Amino acid sequence: MVPIALVLCAALAGGTAMFLRRHRADASDADRFATMHGDHARLEPLWSIPPFELQDQHDRPISLESLRGRPFIADFIFTQCTSVCPTLTSNMLLVRDRLHDRDVQFVSFSVDPAHDTPAVLSDYAARWGAVGDDWTLLSSSSAQLSDVLAGFRVAARPTDDPSEPIVHTNLFFLVDATGTVRGIYHSDMTSDLDALVEDARVLAAPRVGSDPVPRTIASLGCTGCHASPAIAPPLGAALGETRMTDDGRRVTVDAAYLRRALLDPRADVVAGYPGVMPSYAGVLSDAEVDEILDQLRSMTDAAPPATPAALAIDPVCGMKVRVTSEAHHARHDGEDVYFCAEACKDAFLAAPAQYERHRQ
């Protein structure tokens, strides 16, 4: 069992407002609440979540009442997100892995009612290698989503930016067995993730018969990102392949490169991809890193020879995009135009003249 943006103004307990900037919390208020410092002790009850009933990835009804009895960790995502959601989900699954011996549930609310049906969420869970029944992904109608967001005292809204069509919170919420919020944590801060694991251990009972699952490419949810050409390079790249980094350097895919990619992924971000991979330093033991590297080598041996990909510029958002058959693209004025995401492609096709000046 293993591995699962703009945060908008949200009023928190005691009438205090929490203001969050895009992908990062405001240090004056939100950090104090998110880690329960300052005026609030760790695990102090904050507020009760109002009742809800939604559909999960198996098209089953899930309500707050059905979740009662065990604590759960919640976040907000959408499946077409290529900005903060990959990191958010990766860290959710890492927290899940660290809590394998505790009876904790994990709940991801989609903020995209129009697209994220139960079937889409089921595919998303499978892409992330989710096994077991402790990770629930919930779809909703617009009205239901509005009520859930209000219940968690956050917000999500559509934007005119095709590269980030929905902005939403990137916080984790720890909810106890009675449905009361007991902690709020930044998903991109190691200290907060450690605090979340520690606090969840206090609230959750031991899980009976819970042996740790070996950490593998599948169990860590690596394919959640690496199966998408818009988010990450394919895992089956050949050893010896040369890659261009986003700062213009050429690096060779060898054992040292793969180890760096696991432990210091920001060191060599490949051009055309967002630098969203979390670091596994301090998460994987040396032996586990070696095992992951062996798995990558075996995938490399089975992969067909890699063909170097050219780079194109998404005319809508300006992001570098690798020119491959899997990339989002469209034919326009006799040439192929490449995009980082389907939303950018749709925006371009709706008004191509608006983006002509950005094409290269």
N, C-alpha and C positions, 0 to 999 in steps of 0.2 A: 504494500500500500504506500503510495507516494503521490508526488505531484501528479495552483490556482493557485487639459486637463488642467485643466484650470480647476482649482477647488474654489467654490464660490462661497460667498458670505453665508455663514450659518450660525444661528443663535444657539448657544449651548446652555447648560444648566445654570440656574441662578440668574438668568437674563443676560449673562455675559455673551458678547458676540465674538465669534471666531472668524477671522478673516484669513483666507488662504490665497496665495498668489498661484499663478499657473505652475503646476507640478511641484510647488514648494509652499510650505506653510509660512505665514507671517510670524516672525520670531517673537513678537511682542505678546500675542495672545494664544495662537494655535499651538505653539510648541509647549506652552505651559499646560494646556488641556490634553494635548495628544499623548503626553507621557505622564500625566497626572502629577506634575510637580506644582510648586507654588501653593495656591490656595486649596488644592485638592490632593488627598492622599491616594496612593496607588490602590486601585480596585474599589475606591469609593463609588457607591451607586450614583449614576448620573441621571438617567431618565428611563422610563419604560417604553419599549417599542409598541406602538399601536398594533392591533390585529391586522393581518393581511392573509390573503389566499391567492397563490399564483400557480403556474404550471412549471414543472421541472423539465429537465432535458429528456426525460422518459415520458413526457406528457401526463404526468401524474400530478394531482393537486397537492400542493405543499402550503401549509399555513403556519403562522407563528405558533399556534397551538400544537401542531404536530412536531415542531422543533423543541417544544418545552421538554424539560427533563434532563437535557444535556446542554452544556455551553456550546456556543458556536462563534466562529470568526467569520466576519462578513466583509465583502468588498464590492465595488461597483465597476463593471467592465462593459465593453461591447466587442463583438467578435471581429469587426472590421478595423478596429483600432490598431494603428502601427506606431503609436507614440509611447504613452506610458503603460498601456495595458500589458504588453509582453513582459515588462519588468514586474509589474504588479502581480501578474499570474505566476511568473517564475518564483517570486518571493512567497506567494501564497503556498505554492507547492513545497518550497523549502521549509516553511514553517510547519506544514503538514507532515513532512518527513521527520522533522525534529520532535513532533508530538505523536509519533506512531504508537507510543505506549500509553497514551491518554485518550479517554473517551470524549473526543472533541469533534464537532461537526464543522464543515466549511461550506459557506454559502456565498455564491457570487450572483449578484443581481445585475441583469443586463439593463443598460440605459438606452437601448435601441429597440423599442417595441416593434417598429415597422419591419425590421430585418431579422432580429434574433428570435426566431420561432424555436419551439422545443427541438425540432429536427436539426436546426442550425447549431444550437447549443450542444446537442449530442455529438455532432461532428467535431465541434471545437474541443470538447472534453476528450474525445478519442485522439485528436491531433496532439494533445498535451500528454498523452499516455496515461490518462486517469484510469485507475483500477480501484474497485471497491465502491461502496455506497455512501461514503462519508463526505464526498464533494458534490454539492447540489448547485446546479446552475438554473436560475429562475427567469422565465420570460413573463411578460405582462402586457396589458394594454396601456395606452398613454395615461388613462385616468388612474389605473392601479399603480403605475410607476410614480405618478405625482404623489400619491398617498404614501408610498414607501419612502420616497426621498424626504418628504416632510417628517415622517416618523424617525428617520435617522438624522434629521436636521442638517441636511446637505441639499445640493441642487445639481441639476444637469440640464444643459440646454444645447440646441443645435447652433452651429455657427455657419458663416459664409466661407470658411476656410476648408476646401475639399480635403486637404491633407490631415485635418483634424476636425471632422464634421460634428463631433459632440465633445463638449468639455464637461468634466465631471471630477468628483473627488478621487484622490488616490490614497485615501486613508484606509486602514484596517480598523474594524470595530470588534471588540470583544464583548459578547453578550452572554449573560449567565443563564442558568437553567430556567429561570423564571421569566426571561425576556427583558431583562434590565441591562442597559449598556453599562459596562464596568471599566472600559478603557478604550482609548483612541490612540492610534499609533501611525506614524509616518511609514509608508511602505518602502521608502527608499533610504532609510536611515538604519544602519546596522544596530545601533544602540536601541532603537525602538523595536526592531524585530526581536532582539534578545529579551527586551522587557515583555513583549507580547508572549513569547514562549514561556517565560518565567511565570507571568500572571495566569496564563491558561493552565499551567500545571497546578496552580493553587486551586483553581475552580473545578477542574475536571478530575473525575475518578480514574484510577488506573484502568487500562483496557485489558480485558482478560485474554490470555493467549496471544499476545501481540509481540511477535518476533520481528526485529528490524528487517526490512527488505533490502537486499544489496543495492547499492547506488549504481545505477547503470544509465546509459544514454536514454533508455526508455523510461526508467523510473524517475529521472530528473526532469522529464518533460521537454527534453532538448528539441524534439521535432516540432513542438509548439511554435517555435520561431524558425527553425532551420528548414521546415517544409514550405515556408513562404518566401518566394523570391523578393518580396518587398521588404522583408525584415532582416534576413540573415543569409549568409552563404550556405550552400548545401553541405551536409555532413560528409558526403562521399568524395570530397575533393582529393585529388591524387597528391601523394607526397612528392615534393619537388616542384609543384606548381608555384609560379610566381604571382603574387598579388600586389595590387597598388593600394596603398593606404590612403585615407582621406586627407593626409597632409603631404601627399606626393611621393612617399618613399616606396620602394619596391622591396617586398619581403618574400622569403621562400618558405613554403609550407614544409616544415620539418618537425622533428620531435620537440625541439625547443619552442618553436612557434606555437604548436598545439598546447604545450604546457602553459605558455604565456596567455593563450586565449582563454584557458580555464581560470587561471589565477589572477590575471591582470588584463581583462578584455579590452580596456580602454587604450592599451599600449599600441595596438595595431588594428584600429578600426578599418575594415576594408571599404574602399571607396564605393559609393553607391548604396551603402547600408547605414541605417541609424545605429548609433552606439548604445544599444539598450541592453546588452547582455550583462547580467549580474556577475559579480566575482564569486568564485567558489573557494577563495582563500579563507582558511579557517573553518570551512564547511566540510570539505573533503579531506580525508587523511592522505598522507603520501601514498599509501597502498591503494586507496580508492582512485587517486589521480592516475596512478600507473595503470590501473584496470581500465579506466575510461580511455586512456591513450591507446591501450591495446585494442579496445573496441573500435576506436576511430581508425586505427591502422587496418583492421579487418574490413571495415567498410570501404576504406580506400582501395584495398586490394580487389574488392568486388565491383568497384565503380568503373564505368567506362572512362577512357582518357578524357581529361578536362579540356575544353576549348576556351581559350581566353575570351572574355566578353568585353566588348566595347562599352563605353559609358555614354548615356544620353542625358539630357536635362529635361526633367518634367516641366513643361511650359506653364503649368498652373502654380506649383509650389516652389519650383526652382531646385528641387532635390535631384541629386545625381541618381540615375537609374541604370542598372546593368542591362544591356541589350541581349536578352535571351528569349527563347520561344515561350517561356513561362511568364515573362513580364507582361504587365498590363500595357496594351498598345492598341493603336487604331490607325487606319489608313486615312491620310488627309493630304489633298493636293499632290497625290502621286508619291507620297513617302510615308514611312512608318513613323509615328510619334509615340514615345514611350512615357509611361506614367508610374508613379510610386504606388498608386492605389486606384481602385475602381472609381472612387468618388472624384478624383482628379480627372480621370478619363471622361466621366459623365459631364463634369463642368466644362471641359474643353470642347466636347462635341456639341454642347448646348450653345456655346458662343465662342467659336474658334478665333474670330477676329480680335476678341478681347485679350487673347494671350499670344498673339503673333509676335509681339515685340520681345517676348521672353524666349522664343525658340532659338536654338543654336544649331 
